[in-house]
Amino acid sequence: MPASGGFTEDRRYVAALARGLDVLQAFRYGERWLTHQEITRRTGLPKATVSRIAFTLVSLGYLRQDGAKGSYGLGNGGLTLGFRVLVNAEIAAIARPELEELAQLSQAAVSLGVRHQLSMVYIAHARGQARLTLSLDVGARIPIESTSMGRAFLCALPAHRRAELDRQLQDKLGADWGPRAAALDRAAQQWRDTGFVTSEAEWESDINAVGASIDPGHGAEPYAINVGGPTNVLTRERMYEELGPRVAQAARRIEQGLRFQAAQA
């Protein structure tokens, strides 16, 4: 996934830095090691460029190298940066009681996320006590277009930002964009009608989820929360009649908490 974000023509854009971030973003959730060849394939960068970037990132501690296997893994440099972000993310602390209450109510997995490129990234997470829940945790990345969290995020964007991301999603999805665009239009209407959105076996065939957006104010991008779990636990009836309204209410309470904290600062 390119790190450009649509700014490659701007003279302030540092292409070398973006390529380095592309290499780091080649790693997916749960992956420990990637070969040089796989990093090259995923980033679309020349082999020699990947070699130079990987050497630099290893030197700085953002990658580690297994010379015997010819593979690279994420280093502690990225971990420390991630923890600094989480420590500074006051919303995670404000949202925690709401996430835990929703987890106990739903007996499913409840998450708070932010956008990064064309994914949503979990920054806080809670689970109910049910035996079967989603195994994703903080740091997990999920697609915007097919998940309730991503759809809730898109619905809350100003029109010009939504149009920009739609163009990027169209480039990513190609021929699959038509059906996804129609689903996103339905989600937008659902959000206007109810204050929440659903994803019914659209991201994973056995997973349902319901989500809502959180406006942090000051023109910042929205956050989103979702409740996700097996289709036999999160039935359509339960999502629409019970959990959807509760997720929307939790989102509003988190917004109120953010505004209160801002007023005290």
C-alpha positions as CSV (number, residue, x, y, z in Angstrom):
1,M,0.0,0.0,0.0
2,P,1.7,3.2,-1.0
3,A,2.3,5.8,1.7
4,S,1.7,8.8,-0.6
5,G,-1.8,9.6,0.3
6,G,-2.3,11.6,-2.9
7,F,0.4,14.2,-2.2
8,T,3.1,13.0,-4.5
9,E,3.0,16.1,-6.7
10,D,3.5,18.5,-3.8
11,R,7.1,19.8,-3.7
12,R,7.1,19.3,0.0
13,Y,6.6,15.6,-0.4
14,V,9.7,13.6,0.5
15,A,9.7,10.5,-1.7
16,A,12.5,8.7,0.1
17,L,10.7,8.9,3.4
18,A,7.5,7.7,1.8
19,R,9.3,4.7,0.4
20,G,10.8,3.8,3.8
21,L,7.3,3.9,5.3
22,D,6.0,1.7,2.4
23,V,8.6,-0.9,3.5
24,L,7.4,-0.8,7.1
25,Q,3.8,-0.9,6.0
26,A,4.4,-4.1,4.0
27,F,4.1,-6.0,7.3
28,R,0.6,-7.2,8.0
29,Y,-0.9,-7.9,11.4
30,G,0.6,-11.0,13.0
31,E,3.5,-11.3,10.5
32,R,6.9,-11.7,12.1
33,W,9.2,-12.1,9.1
34,L,9.1,-11.1,5.4
35,T,11.7,-12.0,2.7
36,H,13.3,-9.3,0.6
37,Q,11.4,-10.7,-2.4
38,E,8.1,-10.4,-0.6
39,I,8.7,-6.8,0.5
40,T,9.7,-6.0,-3.1
41,R,6.5,-7.5,-4.4
42,R,4.2,-5.8,-1.8
43,T,5.7,-2.3,-2.2
44,G,6.4,-2.4,-5.9
45,L,9.8,-0.9,-5.3
46,P,13.0,-2.0,-7.1
47,K,15.0,-4.7,-5.4
48,A,18.0,-2.4,-5.0
49,T,15.8,0.3,-3.4
50,V,14.4,-2.1,-0.9
51,S,17.9,-3.3,-0.1
52,R,19.1,0.3,0.7
53,I,15.9,1.2,2.7
54,A,16.1,-2.1,4.6
55,F,19.7,-1.6,5.5
56,T,18.9,1.9,6.8
57,L,15.9,0.7,8.8
58,V,17.9,-2.1,10.4
59,S,20.6,0.4,11.3
60,L,18.0,2.6,13.0
61,G,16.3,-0.2,14.8
62,Y,13.0,-0.1,12.9
63,L,13.7,-3.5,11.2
64,R,15.7,-6.5,12.4
65,Q,17.3,-9.0,10.0
66,D,17.7,-12.7,10.1
67,G,20.7,-13.2,7.9
68,A,20.4,-17.0,7.8
69,K,16.9,-16.8,6.4
70,G,17.3,-13.6,4.3
71,S,14.2,-12.2,6.1
72,Y,13.3,-9.0,7.9
73,G,11.1,-8.4,10.9
74,L,9.8,-5.2,12.6
75,G,12.2,-3.9,15.2
76,N,11.6,-2.1,18.5
77,G,12.0,1.3,17.0
78,G,8.5,1.1,15.5
79,L,7.1,-0.4,18.8
80,T,8.4,2.6,20.9
81,L,6.8,5.1,18.4
82,G,3.5,3.2,18.6
83,F,3.5,3.3,22.4
84,R,4.2,7.0,22.4
85,V,1.1,7.5,20.1
86,L,-1.0,5.3,22.4
87,V,0.1,7.1,25.5
88,N,-0.8,10.5,23.9
89,A,-4.1,9.2,22.6
90,E,-6.4,10.5,25.4
91,I,-9.4,9.2,23.5
92,A,-8.4,5.7,24.3
93,A,-8.6,6.4,28.1
94,I,-11.9,8.2,27.7
95,A,-13.4,5.4,25.6
96,R,-12.2,2.6,27.8
97,P,-15.3,2.4,30.1
98,E,-17.6,2.5,27.1
99,L,-15.7,-0.2,25.3
100,E,-15.8,-2.5,28.3
101,E,-19.5,-1.9,28.9
102,L,-20.3,-2.7,25.3
103,A,-18.1,-5.8,25.4
104,Q,-20.0,-7.1,28.4
105,L,-23.4,-6.3,26.9
106,S,-22.6,-7.9,23.5
107,Q,-20.3,-10.7,24.6
108,A,-18.3,-9.8,21.5
109,A,-15.2,-7.8,20.6
110,V,-15.4,-4.0,20.8
111,S,-12.8,-1.7,19.3
112,L,-11.8,1.9,18.8
113,G,-10.0,2.8,15.6
114,V,-8.4,5.6,13.5
115,R,-7.7,5.7,9.8
116,H,-4.3,5.1,8.3
117,Q,-4.2,5.2,4.5
118,L,-7.0,2.9,3.4
119,S,-7.3,0.9,6.6
120,M,-8.7,1.4,10.1
121,V,-6.2,0.7,12.9
122,Y,-7.3,-0.5,16.3
123,I,-6.0,1.8,19.1
124,A,-8.1,0.3,22.0
125,H,-9.9,-3.0,22.4
126,A,-12.2,-4.9,24.8
127,R,-13.6,-8.4,24.8
128,G,-16.6,-10.0,26.4
129,Q,-16.4,-13.3,28.3
130,A,-17.9,-15.4,25.5
131,R,-15.7,-18.3,24.3
132,L,-15.8,-17.2,20.6
133,T,-14.7,-13.7,19.9
134,L,-12.6,-12.0,17.3
135,S,-8.9,-12.4,18.0
136,L,-7.8,-9.0,16.6
137,D,-6.3,-6.6,19.1
138,V,-4.6,-3.2,19.3
139,G,-2.6,-2.5,16.2
140,A,-4.7,-4.7,13.9
141,R,-5.6,-3.2,10.5
142,I,-9.0,-3.8,8.8
143,P,-10.2,-2.4,5.4
144,I,-12.3,0.7,5.3
145,E,-14.7,-0.3,2.6
146,S,-16.1,-3.5,3.9
147,T,-16.1,-3.1,7.7
148,S,-18.6,-1.3,10.0
149,M,-15.8,0.7,11.5
150,G,-14.5,1.9,8.2
151,R,-17.9,2.7,6.9
152,A,-18.8,4.7,10.0
153,F,-15.6,6.7,9.5
154,L,-16.4,7.4,5.9
155,C,-19.9,8.5,6.7
156,A,-18.7,11.2,9.1
157,L,-16.2,12.8,6.7
158,P,-16.8,16.1,5.0
159,A,-17.9,15.7,1.4
160,H,-14.5,16.8,-0.2
161,R,-12.5,14.4,2.0
162,R,-15.0,11.6,1.3
163,A,-14.7,12.2,-2.4
164,E,-10.9,12.0,-2.2
165,L,-10.9,8.7,-0.3
166,D,-13.5,7.3,-2.7
167,R,-11.1,7.9,-5.6
168,Q,-8.3,6.1,-3.7
169,L,-10.6,3.2,-2.9
170,Q,-11.7,3.0,-6.6
171,D,-8.0,2.8,-7.6
172,K,-7.4,0.1,-5.0
173,L,-10.5,-2.0,-5.8
174,G,-10.7,-1.7,-9.6
175,A,-13.6,-3.7,-11.0
176,D,-14.8,-4.4,-7.4
177,W,-15.5,-0.8,-6.8
178,G,-19.0,-0.7,-8.2
179,P,-20.6,-3.2,-5.7
180,R,-18.6,-1.6,-2.8
181,A,-19.6,1.9,-3.8
182,A,-23.3,0.8,-3.8
183,A,-22.8,-0.8,-0.3
184,L,-21.2,2.4,0.9
185,D,-24.1,4.5,-0.3
186,R,-26.5,2.2,1.6
187,A,-24.3,2.6,4.7
188,A,-24.5,6.4,4.3
189,Q,-28.3,6.2,4.3
190,Q,-28.3,3.9,7.2
191,W,-26.0,6.2,9.2
192,R,-28.3,9.2,8.5
193,D,-31.4,7.2,9.5
194,T,-30.0,5.5,12.6
195,G,-26.7,6.9,13.7
196,F,-24.9,3.6,13.1
197,V,-23.8,1.3,10.2
198,T,-23.5,-2.4,9.8
199,S,-21.4,-4.9,7.9
200,E,-23.2,-8.2,7.5
201,A,-20.8,-11.0,6.5
202,E,-19.1,-8.6,4.0
203,W,-15.6,-8.5,5.5
204,E,-15.5,-12.1,6.6
205,S,-18.3,-14.5,5.7
206,D,-18.9,-15.5,9.3
207,I,-18.6,-12.1,11.0
208,N,-21.2,-9.4,11.5
209,A,-20.4,-6.0,13.0
210,V,-22.0,-2.6,13.9
211,G,-20.2,0.7,14.2
212,A,-20.5,4.4,14.8
213,S,-18.3,7.4,14.3
214,I,-16.8,9.8,16.9
215,D,-16.2,13.5,16.1
216,P,-13.2,14.7,18.1
217,G,-13.9,18.3,17.0
218,H,-11.5,21.0,15.8
219,G,-11.7,19.7,12.2
220,A,-9.8,16.5,13.1
221,E,-10.6,13.2,11.3
222,P,-13.3,11.1,13.0
223,Y,-12.6,8.0,15.1
224,A,-14.9,5.0,15.0
225,I,-16.0,2.2,17.3
226,N,-17.4,-1.2,16.4
227,V,-18.8,-4.3,17.9
228,G,-17.9,-7.4,15.9
229,G,-18.5,-11.2,16.3
230,P,-19.8,-14.4,14.8
231,T,-23.0,-14.1,12.9
232,N,-24.8,-16.4,15.2
233,V,-24.0,-14.1,18.2
234,L,-24.4,-10.8,16.4
235,T,-27.6,-11.5,14.5
236,R,-29.2,-8.9,12.2
237,E,-32.1,-8.5,14.6
238,R,-29.7,-7.9,17.6
239,M,-27.5,-5.5,15.7
240,Y,-30.5,-3.3,14.6
241,E,-32.6,-3.5,17.7
242,E,-30.1,-3.7,20.5
243,L,-26.5,-3.1,19.8
244,G,-26.6,-0.5,17.0
245,P,-28.4,2.1,19.2
246,R,-26.1,1.3,22.1
247,V,-23.0,1.8,19.9
248,A,-24.3,5.1,18.7
249,Q,-25.0,6.2,22.3
250,A,-21.5,5.2,23.3
251,A,-20.0,7.2,20.5
252,R,-21.9,10.3,21.6
253,R,-20.7,9.8,25.2
254,I,-17.1,9.5,24.1
255,E,-17.5,12.8,22.1
256,Q,-18.9,14.4,25.3
257,G,-15.9,13.2,27.3
258,L,-13.5,14.6,24.7
259,R,-15.2,18.0,24.8
260,F,-15.2,18.1,28.6
261,Q,-11.5,17.3,28.7
262,A,-10.7,19.9,26.1
263,A,-12.7,22.5,28.1
264,Q,-10.6,21.6,31.2
265,A,-7.3,21.9,29.4
